Amino acid sequence: MERVTDSSRITRSCILYISESDLVAGNGFKRRLVRFRNASNLHGIVIVEKTQISDQYFPAVQKFIVLELGMTLLPVANQGEASQLIIQLVHEQSKDHTSNPFLHKKCSQLAEAAILRTVQQIPGVGKTKALLLLQQFVSIHQLCNASVQDLELVVGQTIAQQIHAFFTQTK
């Protein structure tokens, strides 16, 4: 797993690349991701090489990175595509967005919509329950770590148990 850091201006991001061989080799990359997230104040963007060989590991990796760690995941087909994506990300972050106040609102709304859609992927959770959950739990990470009792206060016992089972089941 390689790390590329961009500490430019206001946004401080770190791009972490997980290759096909990292996925196939085992869970070593997971420990490094957790260590990074716990030790860093940078925003983590994880680029994962998704190929025919690594495709079987991707759903579990996606759940781990997005739902458990609350990091951004971007799948790519190969290292060439990853390098083009990194160039685009660096170029976009180096632009001066402060002069246009509408860009911040639009980006924020897009992020909120993406999080809402992610929560709606949980079995038994529709738009209304997803909105209630996101009002109570401010991040996907908090939602993942919520107890059944905490969830019951928001969505009731049956759905709370389904949500808890969704996040605690092992694949």
C-alpha positions as CSV (number, residue, x, y, z in Angstrom):
1,M,0.0,0.0,0.0
2,E,1.4,3.3,-1.1
3,R,0.7,6.8,0.3
4,V,0.6,10.1,-1.5
5,T,0.0,13.1,0.6
6,D,-1.3,16.5,-0.5
7,S,-1.2,19.1,2.3
8,S,-2.0,22.0,0.1
9,R,-4.0,25.0,1.4
10,I,-7.1,24.2,3.5
11,T,-7.8,20.7,2.3
12,R,-5.4,18.2,3.7
13,S,-5.8,14.9,2.0
14,C,-3.9,11.7,1.8
15,I,-4.3,9.3,-1.1
16,L,-3.8,5.6,-0.2
17,Y,-3.4,3.1,-3.0
18,I,-4.3,-0.5,-2.5
19,S,-3.1,-2.7,-5.3
20,E,-4.5,-6.0,-6.6
21,S,-1.7,-7.9,-4.8
22,D,-2.4,-6.1,-1.5
23,L,-6.1,-7.3,-1.7
24,V,-5.1,-10.9,-2.6
25,A,-2.3,-11.1,0.0
26,G,-4.6,-10.7,3.0
27,N,-5.7,-8.2,5.5
28,G,-2.4,-6.5,6.2
29,F,-3.6,-3.4,4.4
30,K,-6.6,-3.1,6.8
31,R,-4.3,-2.7,9.8
32,R,-2.3,0.0,8.0
33,L,-5.6,1.9,7.0
34,V,-6.8,1.8,10.6
35,R,-3.4,3.0,11.9
36,F,-3.5,5.8,9.4
37,R,-7.0,6.9,10.2
38,N,-6.3,6.8,14.0
39,A,-3.0,8.6,13.8
40,S,-3.7,11.3,11.2
41,N,-5.8,14.4,10.8
42,L,-5.7,14.1,7.1
43,H,-8.7,13.1,5.0
44,G,-8.1,9.7,3.6
45,I,-8.9,8.9,0.0
46,V,-8.4,5.2,-0.8
47,I,-7.9,4.1,-4.4
48,V,-8.4,0.4,-4.8
49,E,-7.3,-1.6,-7.8
50,K,-10.5,-3.6,-8.8
51,T,-9.7,-6.3,-11.3
52,Q,-11.1,-9.7,-12.2
53,I,-8.8,-11.3,-9.7
54,S,-9.5,-8.8,-6.9
55,D,-13.2,-8.4,-7.7
56,Q,-14.2,-11.1,-5.2
57,Y,-12.6,-9.2,-2.3
58,F,-14.1,-5.8,-3.3
59,P,-17.5,-5.8,-1.5
60,A,-15.8,-6.6,1.9
61,V,-13.1,-4.0,1.3
62,Q,-15.8,-1.4,0.3
63,K,-17.7,-2.1,3.5
64,F,-14.6,-1.8,5.6
65,I,-13.3,1.4,4.0
66,V,-16.5,3.3,3.5
67,L,-18.8,2.1,6.3
68,E,-16.4,1.2,9.1
69,L,-13.6,3.7,8.5
70,G,-15.6,6.5,6.9
71,M,-13.0,7.1,4.2
72,T,-13.6,7.8,0.5
73,L,-13.1,4.8,-1.8
74,L,-12.3,5.1,-5.5
75,P,-12.0,1.9,-7.5
76,V,-9.7,1.8,-10.5
77,A,-8.8,-0.8,-13.1
78,N,-5.0,-0.5,-13.0
79,Q,-2.1,1.7,-11.9
80,G,-2.3,3.9,-15.0
81,E,-5.9,4.8,-14.3
82,A,-4.9,5.4,-10.6
83,S,-2.2,7.8,-11.7
84,Q,-4.6,9.8,-13.9
85,L,-7.1,9.9,-11.1
86,I,-4.5,11.2,-8.6
87,I,-3.5,13.9,-11.1
88,Q,-7.1,15.0,-11.4
89,L,-7.6,15.0,-7.7
90,V,-4.5,17.1,-7.1
91,H,-5.4,19.5,-9.9
92,E,-9.0,19.9,-8.5
93,Q,-7.8,20.5,-5.0
94,S,-5.3,23.1,-6.1
95,K,-8.0,25.2,-7.7
96,D,-9.2,28.3,-5.8
97,H,-12.8,27.5,-4.9
98,T,-13.1,30.3,-2.3
99,S,-14.2,32.8,-4.9
100,N,-17.4,30.9,-5.7
101,P,-19.6,30.4,-2.7
102,F,-21.9,28.1,-4.6
103,L,-19.2,25.4,-5.1
104,H,-18.9,24.7,-1.4
105,K,-22.7,24.3,-1.0
106,K,-22.9,22.0,-4.0
107,C,-20.0,19.8,-2.9
108,S,-21.5,19.6,0.6
109,Q,-24.9,18.7,-0.8
110,L,-23.4,16.0,-3.0
111,A,-21.5,14.5,-0.1
112,E,-24.7,14.5,2.1
113,A,-26.6,12.8,-0.8
114,A,-23.9,10.2,-1.2
115,I,-24.0,9.4,2.6
116,L,-27.8,9.2,2.5
117,R,-27.7,6.8,-0.4
118,T,-25.1,4.7,1.4
119,V,-27.2,4.4,4.6
120,Q,-30.2,3.5,2.4
121,Q,-28.3,0.4,1.2
122,I,-28.7,-1.1,4.7
123,P,-31.6,-3.7,4.6
124,G,-34.8,-2.3,6.1
125,V,-33.6,1.4,5.9
126,G,-35.4,3.7,3.5
127,K,-35.0,7.4,3.0
128,T,-37.0,8.5,6.1
129,K,-35.1,6.1,8.4
130,A,-31.8,7.0,6.8
131,L,-32.4,10.7,7.5
132,L,-33.4,10.0,11.1
133,L,-30.2,7.9,11.6
134,L,-28.0,10.6,10.1
135,Q,-29.5,13.2,12.4
136,Q,-28.7,11.0,15.4
137,F,-25.3,9.6,14.2
138,V,-23.3,12.3,12.5
139,S,-21.0,9.9,10.6
140,I,-21.2,6.4,9.1
141,H,-18.5,5.4,11.5
142,Q,-20.7,6.3,14.5
143,L,-23.6,4.5,12.9
144,C,-21.4,1.3,12.4
145,N,-20.4,1.4,16.1
146,A,-23.8,2.1,17.5
147,S,-25.3,-0.3,20.0
148,V,-28.7,-2.0,19.3
149,Q,-30.1,0.1,22.2
150,D,-28.9,3.4,20.6
151,L,-30.4,2.4,17.3
152,E,-33.7,1.4,18.9
153,L,-34.2,4.9,20.1
154,V,-34.2,6.1,16.5
155,V,-35.7,3.3,14.4
156,G,-37.3,0.7,16.7
157,Q,-36.2,-2.7,17.8
158,T,-36.6,-4.8,14.6
159,I,-34.8,-2.4,12.3
160,A,-32.2,-1.7,15.0
161,Q,-31.4,-5.4,15.1
162,Q,-31.2,-5.6,11.3
163,I,-28.9,-2.6,11.2
164,H,-26.7,-4.0,13.9
165,A,-26.5,-7.4,12.3
166,F,-25.6,-5.7,8.9
167,F,-22.6,-4.0,10.5
168,T,-21.5,-6.9,12.7
169,Q,-21.8,-9.8,10.3
170,T,-18.5,-11.2,9.0
171,K,-17.9,-12.3,5.5
